[in-house]
């Protein structure tokens, strides 16, 4: 956002759209000539990108290893879903994708992949080095497209935890904990919370 480009462009963050399935784009950089889907990763520890099966593996300093969705798969899926979303509106734009690691100090082991992995300071250069293509949308069509992207954005609201893990439903204790007595008996009253157990406001 601090870097200004010579072309007409928009930057849209955390964009949730629906093609034949819902999808979420961390950052979309869009111009009248092309679009770039950025998948941003902000994960602590040493990272290793595996291809078979596709996975992002994280190792913490204490040796604990965790697996995450492959950012390569996420970028490719989002590019394809955005392409489908645009085609449903009779719009053809080249779409590029890249993974951005939020911190330049991040250590990552990366096997050969056609999906670029960038640190934030490398993003402007990556955009500037994209192939120069003719402008495919005039100013009005581009404005209409960006307005429609915003209008079609649906904020992602995850399923309640009790629906995601129904076998744990009986273990959930509903309510708001009182900071004084720790009982789950806080009740909203006007602009305050009152504990029904100890009356603390």
Buried (B, 14 or more C-beta within 10 A) or exposed (E): EEEEEEEBBBEBEEBBBEBEEEBBBBBBBBBBBBBBBBBBBEBEBBBBBBEEEBBBBBBEEEEEEEEEEBBBBBBBBBBBBBBBBBEEEEBEBBBBBBBBBEEEEBEBEEEEBEBBBBBBEBBBEBBEEBEEEEBBBEEEEBBBBBEBBEEEBEEEEEEEEEEEEEEEEEEEEEEEEBEEBEBBBBEEEEEEBBBEBEEBE
